[in-house]
Amino acid sequence: MSLELSRLCVLAKPLYGFKTLVEEGTGRILGAHLVGPGAEEVINLFGLAIRHDLTAEALKSTMFAYPTAASDISSML
């Protein structure tokens, strides 16, 4: 396989990444950064949690349909 073709194969794979900001002591969700498939679904759930002052523990204990991107939220907190 040529170098150019191998580079294209690597770039064509889905990438995932996240960073969540949770205040120590209160557990309040301060923000979230998401990259990858399903990010548009999950970022709205974090926005809803922030707007309504849900704690990380409250969001973590929420059940989401599986398999969806939202079902991974508990592992992000």
N, C-alpha and C positions, 0 to 999 in steps of 0.2 A: 504494500500500500504506500502510495507516495505521501510525502509530508503534508502537502496541501489537502489531500483527501482525508488523512487522519485528523487534521485540524477541523475540517468540516464535520466529521463524525462527532467529535467532542463538543463542538458548538451546537449541534442539533439536539443534544440531550436536554431534557427539562432541568432547570435549576430551581432550587428551593432555598429560602433563607428567611429568618425572622429575628427580630429583637423586640422584646417587650420591656417596658419600663414600669416597675411596680415600686411604690413608696414603702420603704421599710417601716415596720411598726403598724401602719394602718392597713397595708395591703391594697391601697387604692391604685388603680391602673392609671398611669400617667400618659402612656403612649404606646404605640406599636408600629413597627416597620416590617413590611412583608414583601417578599419577591417570589414569584413563581405562579404556577397554575393554581387557580382558586383564590388568589390573593384578593381579588375584587369582592368575593363573598365574605371572607373572613375579616377584612379591614372594617367592613360595615358593622360587624358584630362587636368589634373592639370599640368603634365609635359610639355605638349604642350603650355599651357598658360604661364608657367614660362619661357620657352625657347624663346617665342616670346613677352615677356614683356607685356602681357595683364594685365589690372588691374582687381581687384575683381569685380568692377562694370561692366566692359565689359563682363566678363565671366558670371556674374549673369544675364545679359540681353540677353544672348544667348539662343535661343530656342532649346530644345532637345526633341527627340521623347518620348512620354509617352505611356505606362509605361516602363521605363528603369531605371537603376541605375543612369544614367547621368541626368535624369530629376530632381533629388534631389540636384544637385549642387547649385542652387540658395539658398537653405536653409542652405547650409554649409558655406556660405560666409557672 
